[in-house]
Amino acid sequence: MSRLDELKTRIKEALPGLECVIGWQKGFDSLHNTPLFMRSDADVDKLEWGPLNVHNPAVYLPPFRGKKVGIVVKGCDSRSVVELLQENLIDRGDVVIFGMPCEGVIDLSKVKARLAAAGATAGKVTAVAEDGKTVSVTADGQTVAMPLAEVRADKCGRCQFPNAVLADTYVGDPIAPTAPATPMDADLAALDAMSVPERMAFWRYHMERCIRCYACRNACPMCVCRDHCIAQSREPHWLTQEDTATEKLMFQVVHALHLAGRCTECGECQRACPMDIPILALKKHLNRTIHDLFDYQAGTDPQAIPPLLQFKVEEDNIKERSW
């Protein structure tokens, strides 16, 4: 029995006591998997696992609060589940977590670039196969083989959590974390190398391209304000609907600050952006600051209290003056 078949069996055993189990299924074409809400054995048979499972299903958990649900997670997804539990946004007794080891997910922009270089059209993909090391994509009658390591998402190249941080059912043997090739993420290193004016110009350029669709907000599992978001609030009226870089940067900065110490760097905000704006770098920058000040990494310890949700008279690494 394959790992996926074993996972399906375990889900079917648990399903009678659950509202549903959230996972992934084949999407509108062979290059995409999409979220799946399993409510019957027939639904479970549609479950997919592999490098096309790019979505973070934890984003769907808060609306199910009060109902008993299951969720299938990758390692990065499980960190979001843990952070939601830490903030009491979901209840542990209501969530059944299923996990398997993850070897990375693909970056569709990299796959499309490979197809274009081979003279194939991404919109005409008819089949995708993978063996854990290679992704083979068939489009326009030709098959293009791509090493998974070269087309996987950048976050996967530095992933320290390929296995679920927290799981009730875990299928398969845990795999070792990826050894980072560089001591710092390339996007952070590039920003650090800029002067302040250069950095401001960088973000103004990208904010000019933003179309204010808020896909970044909607895809984020930790962005739970929803109806109270500053982007929509008219009482108080924090933002206008003006199409200016200033208004759009204001939203992104506030969004990033709301995620300080909470962002699990799943990358869904950046993946969902139709304009390919590198907004994950903002969250990474604040995460680095939180780590340096509080030695805290979001979503890794279910018993920990996020540093910005607690109070100490004097923080170890800040050394405020005591009166």
C-alpha positions as CSV (number, residue, x, y, z in Angstrom):
1,M,0.0,0.0,0.0
2,S,1.4,3.4,-1.0
3,R,1.7,6.2,1.6
4,L,-1.2,8.1,-0.1
5,D,-3.4,5.0,0.0
6,E,-2.6,4.6,3.6
7,L,-3.4,8.2,4.3
8,K,-6.8,7.8,2.5
9,T,-7.6,4.8,4.6
10,R,-6.9,6.7,7.8
11,I,-9.0,9.6,6.7
12,K,-11.9,7.3,5.8
13,E,-11.7,5.8,9.3
14,A,-11.9,9.2,10.9
15,L,-14.4,10.8,8.5
16,P,-17.7,9.7,10.2
17,G,-16.9,11.8,13.2
18,L,-15.9,14.9,11.2
19,E,-17.7,17.7,9.4
20,C,-15.2,17.3,6.6
21,V,-11.4,16.9,6.0
22,I,-9.6,19.6,4.0
23,G,-6.9,18.5,1.5
24,W,-6.2,18.8,-2.3
25,Q,-7.6,17.4,-5.5
26,K,-6.8,17.7,-9.2
27,G,-7.7,21.2,-10.5
28,F,-8.9,22.7,-13.7
29,D,-5.9,21.4,-15.6
30,S,-3.1,19.0,-15.1
31,L,-0.7,21.7,-13.8
32,H,-2.9,22.7,-10.8
33,N,-4.2,21.1,-7.7
34,T,-7.0,22.8,-5.8
35,P,-8.5,22.6,-2.3
36,L,-10.7,19.6,-1.6
37,F,-13.3,19.3,1.2
38,M,-13.8,15.6,1.8
39,R,-17.3,14.6,3.2
40,S,-17.6,11.1,1.8
41,D,-15.3,8.2,0.9
42,A,-15.7,9.1,-2.8
43,D,-14.3,12.6,-2.0
44,V,-11.4,11.0,-0.1
45,D,-10.5,9.0,-3.3
46,K,-9.9,12.3,-5.0
47,L,-7.1,13.3,-2.6
48,E,-3.8,14.2,-4.1
49,W,-0.4,14.5,-2.6
50,G,2.7,15.9,-4.2
51,P,4.5,19.1,-5.5
52,L,1.3,20.5,-6.9
53,N,-0.3,20.9,-3.4
54,V,0.8,24.5,-3.2
55,H,-2.2,25.9,-1.2
56,N,-2.1,26.2,2.6
57,P,-5.4,24.6,3.7
58,A,-5.0,26.1,7.2
59,V,-6.6,29.3,5.8
60,Y,-10.0,27.5,5.9
61,L,-9.9,26.5,9.6
62,P,-11.1,29.6,11.5
63,P,-14.5,29.7,9.7
64,F,-15.1,26.1,10.9
65,R,-14.5,26.9,14.5
66,G,-17.0,25.1,16.7
67,K,-17.2,22.2,14.3
68,K,-15.0,19.1,14.3
69,V,-12.9,19.0,11.1
70,G,-9.8,17.3,9.7
71,I,-7.0,18.8,7.8
72,V,-4.2,17.3,5.7
73,V,-1.0,19.4,6.0
74,K,2.5,19.8,4.7
75,G,5.1,20.9,7.3
76,C,4.7,24.6,6.6
77,D,0.9,24.3,6.7
78,S,1.1,22.6,10.1
79,R,3.0,25.7,11.5
80,S,0.0,27.8,10.5
81,V,-2.3,25.4,12.4
82,V,-0.1,25.6,15.4
83,E,-0.1,29.4,15.3
84,L,-3.9,29.5,15.0
85,L,-4.0,27.2,18.1
86,Q,-1.6,29.4,20.0
87,E,-3.8,32.4,19.4
88,N,-7.0,30.5,20.3
89,L,-8.4,31.1,16.9
90,I,-9.3,27.4,16.6
91,D,-9.7,24.7,19.3
92,R,-7.4,21.7,19.5
93,G,-10.2,19.3,20.3
94,D,-12.0,20.3,17.1
95,V,-9.1,19.7,14.7
96,V,-7.8,16.3,13.5
97,I,-4.5,16.8,11.7
98,F,-3.2,14.4,9.1
99,G,0.4,14.7,7.7
100,M,3.0,13.2,5.4
101,P,6.6,14.2,4.7
102,C,6.9,16.9,2.1
103,E,9.7,17.2,-0.5
104,G,8.7,20.6,-1.7
105,V,6.1,22.2,-3.9
106,I,6.6,23.7,-7.4
107,D,6.7,27.4,-8.3
108,L,4.4,27.7,-11.3
109,S,6.3,30.7,-12.6
110,K,9.5,28.6,-12.8
111,V,7.6,25.8,-14.5
112,K,6.1,28.2,-17.1
113,A,9.5,29.7,-17.8
114,R,10.9,26.2,-18.4
115,L,8.0,25.4,-20.8
116,A,8.4,28.7,-22.6
117,A,12.1,28.0,-23.1
118,A,11.3,24.6,-24.6
119,G,8.7,26.3,-26.9
120,A,5.7,24.8,-25.1
121,T,2.6,26.6,-23.9
122,A,1.7,26.4,-20.2
123,G,-2.0,26.8,-21.1
124,K,-1.8,23.6,-23.1
125,V,-0.5,21.2,-20.4
126,T,-2.1,17.8,-20.7
127,A,-0.2,15.8,-18.1
128,V,2.2,16.2,-15.1
129,A,4.1,13.3,-13.5
130,E,6.7,13.4,-10.7
131,D,8.8,10.8,-8.9
132,G,10.0,12.9,-6.0
133,K,13.1,14.2,-7.9
134,T,11.8,15.2,-11.3
135,V,8.6,16.8,-12.6
136,S,7.7,15.9,-16.2
137,V,5.2,18.2,-17.8
138,T,3.6,17.4,-21.2
139,A,2.4,20.4,-23.2
140,D,1.9,20.9,-26.9
141,G,2.7,17.3,-27.5
142,Q,6.2,17.4,-26.0
143,T,7.3,16.3,-22.5
144,V,9.7,18.6,-20.6
145,A,11.5,17.0,-17.6
146,M,12.4,19.4,-14.9
147,P,14.4,18.6,-11.7
148,L,12.2,19.3,-8.8
149,A,15.0,21.1,-7.0
150,E,15.2,23.6,-9.9
151,V,11.4,24.4,-10.1
152,R,10.3,24.1,-6.5
153,A,9.3,27.2,-4.6
154,D,12.2,29.2,-3.1
155,K,10.8,28.6,0.5
156,C,11.3,24.9,0.0
157,G,15.0,25.3,-0.7
158,R,15.5,26.5,2.9
159,C,12.7,24.5,4.6
160,Q,13.4,23.3,8.1
161,F,10.0,21.8,8.6
162,P,9.4,19.1,5.9
163,N,7.4,17.1,8.5
164,A,4.3,18.2,10.3
165,V,5.1,20.0,13.5
166,L,1.9,18.7,15.0
167,A,-0.2,15.7,13.7
168,D,-2.7,13.2,15.1
169,T,-2.0,10.9,12.2
170,Y,1.4,10.8,10.4
171,V,2.0,8.5,7.4
172,G,5.5,7.8,6.1
173,D,9.0,8.2,7.5
174,P,10.1,11.8,8.5
175,I,12.7,13.3,6.2
176,A,15.6,15.6,7.2
177,P,15.3,19.4,6.8
178,T,16.9,21.1,3.8
179,A,20.4,22.5,4.5
180,P,20.3,26.1,3.5
181,A,22.7,26.9,0.6
182,T,23.2,30.5,1.9
183,P,23.0,31.9,5.4
184,M,20.3,34.3,4.5
185,D,17.3,34.4,2.2
186,A,18.2,36.0,-1.1
187,D,15.3,38.5,-1.0
188,L,16.3,39.7,2.4
189,A,20.0,39.9,1.5
190,A,19.1,42.0,-1.6
191,L,17.0,44.4,0.5
192,D,19.7,44.7,3.2
193,A,22.2,45.7,0.5
194,M,20.1,48.7,-0.6
195,S,20.3,52.1,0.9
196,V,17.2,53.5,2.5
197,P,16.3,55.6,-0.6
198,E,16.9,52.6,-2.9
199,R,14.7,50.4,-0.7
200,M,11.9,53.0,-0.8
201,A,12.2,53.2,-4.5
202,F,12.0,49.4,-4.7
203,W,8.8,49.3,-2.8
204,R,7.3,52.3,-4.6
205,Y,7.9,50.6,-7.9
206,H,6.1,47.4,-6.8
207,M,3.3,49.3,-5.1
208,E,2.6,51.1,-8.3
209,R,2.0,47.7,-9.9
210,C,-0.3,46.5,-7.1
211,I,-4.0,46.3,-8.2
212,R,-5.4,46.2,-4.7
213,C,-7.1,42.8,-5.2
214,Y,-6.2,41.8,-1.6
215,A,-5.4,38.2,-2.7
216,C,-2.4,38.4,-0.4
217,R,-4.7,39.1,2.6
218,N,-7.3,36.5,1.6
219,A,-4.7,33.7,1.1
220,C,-3.0,34.3,4.5
221,P,-4.1,31.8,7.2
222,M,-3.1,34.3,9.9
223,C,-5.0,37.3,8.5
224,V,-8.2,36.8,10.3
225,C,-9.5,40.4,10.7
226,R,-11.7,40.0,7.5
227,D,-14.7,42.3,8.0
228,H,-12.6,44.6,10.3
229,C,-9.7,45.0,7.8
230,I,-8.3,48.5,7.5
231,A,-8.7,48.1,3.7
232,Q,-12.4,48.1,4.1
233,S,-13.0,50.0,7.3
234,R,-14.9,53.3,7.0
235,E,-15.2,53.9,10.7
236,P,-12.4,54.8,11.3
237,H,-11.4,55.5,7.6
238,W,-7.8,54.5,7.6
239,L,-7.3,54.1,3.8
240,T,-8.9,55.7,0.7
241,Q,-9.5,53.9,-2.5
242,E,-7.0,56.1,-4.4
243,D,-4.8,54.2,-6.7
244,T,-1.5,55.6,-5.3
245,A,1.7,53.9,-4.2
246,T,1.3,55.6,-0.8
247,E,-2.1,54.1,0.0
248,K,-1.1,50.6,-1.2
249,L,2.2,50.7,0.7
250,M,0.3,51.8,3.8
251,F,-1.9,48.7,3.6
252,Q,1.1,46.3,3.0
253,V,3.1,47.8,5.9
254,V,0.1,47.5,8.3
255,H,-0.6,44.0,7.1
256,A,3.1,43.1,7.7
257,L,3.0,44.6,11.2
258,H,-0.2,42.6,12.1
259,L,1.8,39.5,11.1
260,A,4.9,40.3,13.1
261,G,5.9,37.2,15.0
262,R,2.8,35.4,13.6
263,C,3.8,34.8,10.0
264,T,4.9,31.2,9.4
265,E,6.4,32.2,6.0
266,C,4.2,29.7,4.1
267,G,4.4,32.1,1.1
268,E,0.8,32.1,0.2
269,C,0.6,35.9,0.1
270,Q,3.3,36.1,-2.6
271,R,2.1,33.0,-4.5
272,A,-1.5,34.4,-4.7
273,C,-0.3,37.9,-5.9
274,P,-1.3,38.2,-9.6
275,M,1.4,40.9,-10.1
276,D,4.3,38.8,-8.6
277,I,5.1,41.4,-6.0
278,P,7.7,40.1,-3.5
279,I,5.6,41.0,-0.4
280,L,6.8,37.9,1.6
281,A,10.1,39.8,2.1
282,L,8.3,42.3,4.3
283,K,7.0,39.6,6.6
284,K,10.4,37.9,6.6
285,H,12.1,41.1,7.7
286,L,9.8,41.5,10.7
287,N,10.1,37.8,11.5
288,R,13.9,38.2,11.6
289,T,13.5,41.1,14.0
290,I,11.1,39.1,16.3
291,H,13.6,36.2,16.3
292,D,16.5,38.4,17.2
293,L,14.6,40.2,20.0
294,F,12.6,37.3,21.4
295,D,14.2,34.1,20.1
296,Y,10.8,33.1,18.8
297,Q,9.8,31.3,15.6
298,A,6.1,31.3,14.7
299,G,4.1,28.0,14.7
300,T,6.8,25.7,16.0
301,D,5.7,25.1,19.6
302,P,2.0,24.6,20.5
303,Q,2.6,25.5,24.1
304,A,4.5,28.8,23.5
305,I,2.9,32.2,23.8
306,P,3.8,34.5,20.9
307,P,5.9,37.4,22.2
308,L,3.6,40.1,21.1
309,L,0.7,38.4,23.0
310,Q,2.4,38.5,26.4
311,F,4.1,41.1,28.6
312,K,7.3,41.1,30.5
313,V,8.6,43.9,32.7
314,E,11.9,43.7,30.9
315,E,12.7,41.6,27.8
316,D,16.0,39.7,27.8
317,N,17.3,41.2,24.5
318,I,15.8,44.7,24.7
319,K,17.1,45.8,28.2
320,E,14.5,48.5,28.8
321,R,15.4,50.7,31.7
322,S,13.5,49.8,34.8
323,W,12.2,52.6,37.0
